[in-house]
Amino acid sequence: MLSLVYLSSATRPFSQPELDALLDKSRTNNTRDDISGILVYRDGDFLQVLEGPEDKVRAAFARINRDDRHNRVMVLDESNIDERAFGDWSMGFRRVKRGEPQDGFVDFFGAGFDEATARARGKDVYQYLLSFRSIGG
Ligand SMILES: Cc1cc2nc3c(=O)[nH]c(=O)nc-3n(C[C@H](O)[C@H](O)[C@H](O)COP(=O)(O)O)c2cc1C
């Protein structure tokens, strides 16, 4: 299976109903496609993990990448995995506030943002996302 982590910026801020609709759609599609993962939203930035059969994950990511509700889509980590980390969730969700202690976004959208640095920190971002497993989707 493939695990893919990306970071993106919403083209404009999402309201809660818009996030709910996005999640509904994602959960329906991901259940169909045997994909699990988590989506984290903070102040217009998204971090998402998609995990599942490689062809399904790549197809979902291709759709997501084309979605004009966000841009600056940047893959931070791709790993082959034997077991799912987010198997309980067709798409978990957490909304975090800027400045929350485990703020994994901070280094990526701050000054000096660049893709090489972000990718080099991909495994750290993955660890950050794993930390949400214990606090629910
Ligand atoms: C931040 C973000 C995360 C998304 N996550 C998923 C996802 O996990 N699964 C999915 O199928 N679509 C996801 N989408 C929606 C896709 O971009 C696309 O609108 C959808 O897959 C189209 O589904 P449809 O062909 O069934 O209409 C996401 C979109 C955004 C902006």
The ligand as an SDF file (V2000), in Angstrom:
LIG
                    3D

 31 33  0  0  0  0  0  0  0  0999 V2000
   -8.3050   19.4940    0.7920 C   0  0  0  0  0  0  0  0  0  0  0  0
   -9.0890   18.5100   -0.0130 C   0  0  0  0  0  0  0  0  0  0  0  0
   -9.1230   17.1650    0.3700 C   0  0  0  0  0  0  0  0  0  0  0  0
   -9.8440   16.2290   -0.3660 C   0  0  0  0  0  0  0  0  0  0  0  0
   -9.8240   14.9180    0.0170 N   0  0  0  0  0  0  0  0  0  0  0  0
  -10.4590   14.0030   -0.7320 C   0  0  0  0  0  0  0  0  0  0  0  0
  -10.4090   12.6240   -0.3940 C   0  0  0  0  0  0  0  0  0  0  0  0
   -9.8060   12.1970    0.6050 O   0  0  0  0  0  0  0  0  0  0  0  0
  -11.0460   11.7490   -1.2080 N   0  0  0  0  0  0  0  0  0  0  0  0
  -11.7410   12.1520   -2.3110 C   0  0  0  0  0  0  0  0  0  0  0  0
  -12.3070   11.3080   -3.0130 O   0  0  0  0  0  0  0  0  0  0  0  0
  -11.8400   13.4540   -2.6250 N   0  0  0  0  0  0  0  0  0  0  0  0
  -11.2120   14.3850   -1.8690 C   0  0  0  0  0  0  0  0  0  0  0  0
  -11.3130   15.7090   -2.1990 N   0  0  0  0  0  0  0  0  0  0  0  0
  -12.2510   16.0990   -3.2780 C   0  0  0  0  0  0  0  0  0  0  0  0
  -11.6670   15.9120   -4.6460 C   0  0  0  0  0  0  0  0  0  0  0  0
  -10.8640   17.0110   -4.9650 O   0  0  0  0  0  0  0  0  0  0  0  0
  -12.7980   15.8140   -5.6980 C   0  0  0  0  0  0  0  0  0  0  0  0
  -13.6370   16.9420   -5.6060 O   0  0  0  0  0  0  0  0  0  0  0  0
  -13.6380   14.5740   -5.5030 C   0  0  0  0  0  0  0  0  0  0  0  0
  -12.8360   13.4460   -5.2820 O   0  0  0  0  0  0  0  0  0  0  0  0
  -14.5250   14.3640   -6.7450 C   0  0  0  0  0  0  0  0  0  0  0  0
  -15.3500   13.2760   -6.4980 O   0  0  0  0  0  0  0  0  0  0  0  0
  -16.4520   12.8280   -7.5680 P   0  0  0  0  0  0  0  0  0  0  0  0
  -15.6810   12.5150   -8.8280 O   0  0  0  0  0  0  0  0  0  0  0  0
  -17.0680   11.6220   -6.9290 O   0  0  0  0  0  0  0  0  0  0  0  0
  -17.3910   13.9880   -7.7060 O   0  0  0  0  0  0  0  0  0  0  0  0
  -10.5850   16.6490   -1.4900 C   0  0  0  0  0  0  0  0  0  0  0  0
  -10.5560   17.9980   -1.8580 C   0  0  0  0  0  0  0  0  0  0  0  0
   -9.8250   18.9220   -1.1350 C   0  0  0  0  0  0  0  0  0  0  0  0
   -9.8340   20.3640   -1.5430 C   0  0  0  0  0  0  0  0  0  0  0  0
  1  2  1  0
  2  3  1  0
  2 30  2  0
  3  4  2  0
  4  5  1  0
  4 28  1  0
  5  6  2  0
  6  7  1  0
  6 13  1  0
  7  8  2  0
  7  9  1  0
  9 10  1  0
 10 11  2  0
 10 12  1  0
 12 13  2  0
 13 14  1  0
 14 15  1  0
 14 28  1  0
 15 16  1  0
 16 17  1  0
 16 18  1  0
 18 19  1  0
 18 20  1  0
 20 21  1  0
 20 22  1  0
 22 23  1  0
 23 24  1  0
 24 25  2  0
 24 26  1  0
 24 27  1  0
 28 29  2  0
 29 30  1  0
 30 31  1  0
M  END
$$$$
